[in-house]
Amino acid sequence: MSGSRHIARRGAAQALYQWLVTGQPPGEIEPSFISDDEMSGFDVDYFRHLIKNIPAYQDSIEEELAEILDRPLSKLDPVERAILLIGAYEVLFRPDVPNKVAIHEAIEVAHTFGAEESYRYVNGVLDRLSVKQTA
């Protein structure tokens, strides 16, 4: 199950990137990811949950992130922004996902899709968010 959620998060990062860059509704983006062979064996329900709820909670998530970021969200690379949205959503709204798991998964996705050192930035931001949530 965890591997299938990892793949769901990777797919969600790609779908949310596409949403951020094109403005295309996630519901229109979803079918191309669900039919992708690289996505076989993944948690489709969790993927759908992420791409539906992250845009719905975007304002709340970004408000929380804005308090701890060192730059405006609009200045972030869209790949990093998509990854941070997923990690922050899990930290803020998914108590069933331990913060350490949410952060680790975001780091792994950043290793796959982000710039060379983006995983460090993602780690630092989500760690600060996690500490803020438990304070």
C-alpha positions, 0 to 999 in steps of 0.5 A: 500500500505504501508503495502504491501511495508513493506512486500516487503522490508522484503522479499527483505532483505531475498532475498538480504541476500541470494544473499550476502551469496550465490552469487546466482543471484537475478533473481534465488532467486525471484521465491521462495519469490513470491510463499511464502504464507507469502509474500501474499498481498505484492507489488511484483513490489516493491520487484522486483525493490529492488532485481534488482536495489540494486545489480545494484547500489551496488557499488554506495551504498556501496561507500556512506556507506563506508564513514560513517561506523565504520568498513569495509562493509565486516565485517558487518553481512550479515543480517545488510548489506542487510538491510542497502543496502535497506535503503541506496538505498531508501535514495539515489535513491528513492526520492519518499520514504521520508528518515524518511520512509526509515529509519523507515522501515529499523529499523522495518526489523532489529527488525525482522531479525537482531541481538538484537541491530542491529536496533540501528546500522541501525538507526545510519548509515542511519540517518548519510547517510540521513543528508549527502544527505541533506547537 
